[in-house]
Amino acid sequence: MINEHRGRLTTVILWSVACCSLAVAGGTQADYDRAENLRQRCGNKVFGDKIEPHWLKGKPQFWFQSETGPETYRYILVDAEKGTRSPLFDHERLAAALNKAGHKNITTEQFPLDRLRYDVSTQLIRFYCDGRIWWCDLKTYTLTDEGPAPAQSLPNLLGRRPRDVGRQGQQVYITFENHTDHEVELFWVSGGDHRQSYGMLKPGAQRTQHTYAGHMWVAADPNGEPVAMYCAENDDAKAMIGVESPDRDRHEPRPRRNRRQPRGQSPDGVWTAFVNDHNVYLKNGTAEFQLTDDGTEANGYTNRMYFSPDSSKLVVLRRKKGDEHKVYFVESSPADQVQPKLHSIDYHKPGDVIDTERPCLFDVKAQKEIPVSNDLFANPYQLFDMQWSPDSARFTFVYNQRGHQVLRVIAVDAKTGKASALVNEASETFICYSQKYFCELLDDTSEIIWMSERDGWNHVYLYDAKTGQLKNQITRGEWVVRKVERVDAENRQLWLTVSGFYPDQDPYYIHYARVNFDGTGLTLLTNGDGTHSAQFSPDRTFMVDTYSRVNMPPVHELRRTEDGKKVCDLQTADWTALLATGWQTPEPFVAKGRDGKTDIYGVIIRPSNFDAKQIYPVIEDIYAGPQDSFVPKAFSAYYNMQALAELGFIVVKIDGMGTSNRSKAFHDICFKNLVDAGFPDRIAWIKAAAKKYPFMDITRVGIYGGSAGGQNAAGAVLTHGEFYKAAVADCGCHDNRMDKIWWNEQWMGFPVGPEYEANSNVTLAKNLTGKLMLIVGEMDRNVDPASTMQVVDALIKADKDFDLLVIPGAGHGAGGSEYGRRRQADFFVRHLLGVEPRNQ
């Protein structure tokens, strides 16, 4: 018996030693070095992943630059009607001509051609090369030197808020020049500050990038920290990264919609309306008339004025002031002085008394007010999209009720002031007005196109704008409209992006479609298994369709928009060089959620030195904000999660119930229930993945996130400490009463009820098990830093151990700084791998 027990004990000891050796397979200096160099190692290793079509005027043809390797290109001409591809020019003859003109080392593919333009009528191409402008006659390949290229440089807007953010103007080119001593990565910044990588730029190198006026570009160092930010202007320009640009204000005013007259000027030019001492006045020549005398500072008339097209009526918005709510920050370590600085911002929070507006209608000729009945908009959070009908018979606006459970299109009769609801949208939970709102009034046909989730899925509807009667539902089915991409009133068609239409594909993949206003003729324009983006020809007869997955590089196709049929293949990205680095392909993974029926989608990230015989702790990158879905769907050569995986982890990202872009029922889980954060689905998903992959050790699961994700990460160890063992919460909105009003009232409701306290990490702090690290920037203007400190206070009162990192001078996302990322990585290495970072 003794020998038998000794044998068993020996077996247990050997098993324990083996597990310990597996457990410490990570966190070494070599792992850190590999993680820190991963972005650079993977940069510029995928070729042909982007296509920018240049359509020839009046012809069904376009050309594009095909990237074939590191700084090697071919120029391709595509005939869209024939579906053929051919060289845009004779590459060998142009290379010979350039070499003869004095350029060195020009080959048939290594063309340093910037800002190339092709004139099909004259068969001339114009381009920049080696700092000069050249013309080439493609009939004879004769070169003409036009002179030096302009050296105009865009200002570096890093640290400032540019005026043109998000606006798209004319097509232009930016030539990026890297004047730093390190490689930089170029990013196009799209909506929501989302970065889309456009590859690496070596020190001393330059690249010309096609873009549009108003588009934002960021250059980041090898650690991902921005070093420069540029806004494309209306002319081609350089962006000299690392060179201080002249102190100048060259930006044109932000593009505005054309107006028939200034805001306070009547269309007939006779009347001018203005506000003086909170009251409304009319001016006709030298004569002035006071329309109101009851305006006060607390309840006054505003400069939001709207004359009717016939100049007979005037609408003025009157604003009743709410309570002021300021958030204060102490900047402990300002750069320009020793003593701290006190800062404050205006920042409304849930439950605050806010400014409210109501429309006031005036008869201009009679100079008197026409009372407007306000029963249909008595409790406004916001009034917007104010506009007159072309016949001046009425004006309309959209009313968003406080609490976001009612959204209406209101029409007010110009003669009587009587208000009626043309569209009355209501929900027992919430209306996702911030992400799923679309309303367009079609004056010529007196119709309204409206977006709604009323049947359980996000779809579009057609209303009679005169009567407010629903004419028909335009789209329907167990799939969602993601965006109304274009309204073609002439042909009575909508162009849409949709998700979930193909049952055999990931329901988050974006596809393009077209449908008639009456709901007939739904045509899917894309079908490839991936998420899609489209670039349309000027007449929208053709489209360049690009699609990819996290585990598949981009595929480019030319398709007809009449029926969505493919015309020809254009190019498939080459990722051979990327795979040669040891890059591990992210794996999409699907498992059932809490109900055992609903598919939950996520992605699994492995380290580049992955060994299936090893056992790895699991870390979840979480953001469960209800405003969107967050698992990456499109291909990228680098995801931030990969750097953390390099230290010896499996990193996952999951969209649980309560996030967006699925059914209304899927989304509604979040209502007054942000503490849920989809954890029952996430835990089920991770367990299913571990069942398939034994290398995932779910006895050691960590989690991290920022902002709403910070709230989620902390919530994981406060509410599901039996599963999540370690968490890093960066700048979390830990108590929804402490965060911004619009985001939190949309999901947690109004008035502020007991759910707010029940969902608060402050309330839940006493339940902490496992390890928790809180990170906060002392100058966070997005989420009140006091939200984190109140969790700290509750943890101390509950006698809980935790880590706290306050970063002086830092704003929102402080944990994303180089230091913050290092501390987060060390935290997980220490608590999940069980080793001191870099000490092996």
Secondary structure, DSSP 8 states (H G I E B T S, - for coil): -HHHHHHHHHHHHHHHHHHHHHHTSS-SHHHHHHHHHHHHHHTT--BS-----EE-TTSSEEEEEEEEETTEEEEEEEETTTTEEEESS-HHHHHHHHHHTT--S--SS----EEEEEETTTTEEEEEETTEEEEEETTTTEEEEEEE----B----TTS--TTTT---SEEEEEEEE-SSS-EEEEEEEGGGEEEEEEEE-TT-EEEEEEETT-EEEEE-TTS-EEEEEE--SS-EEEEETS---S------------SS-TTB-TTSS-EEEEETTEEEEEETTEEEE--S---SSEEEEEEEEE-TTSSEEEEEEEE-----EEEEEESS-TT-SS-EEEEEE---TT----EEEEEEEETTTTEEE----GGGSSEEEEEEEEE-TTSSEEEEEEEETTSSEEEEEEEETTT--EEEEEEEE-SS---TTTS--EEEETTTTEEEEEE-TTSS-EEEEEETTT--EEEES--SSSEEEEEEEEETTTTEEEEEEES-STTS-TT--EEEEEETTS---EE---SSSEEEEEE-TTSSEEEEEEEETTEEEEEEEEETTT--EEEEEEE-B-HHHHTTT----EEEEEE-TTSSSEEEEEEE--TT--TTS-EEEEEE----TTS--S--S--S--HHHHHHTTT-EEEEEE-TTSSSS-HHHHHTTTT-TTTTTHHHHHHHHHHHHHH-TTEEEEEEEEEEETHHHHHHHHHHHH-TTTEEEEEEES---STTSS-HHHHHHHH-SS--HHHHHT-HHHHGGG--SEEEEEEETT-SSS-THHHHHHHHHHHHTT---EEEEETT--TTGGGSHHHHHHHHHHHIIIII-S-TT--
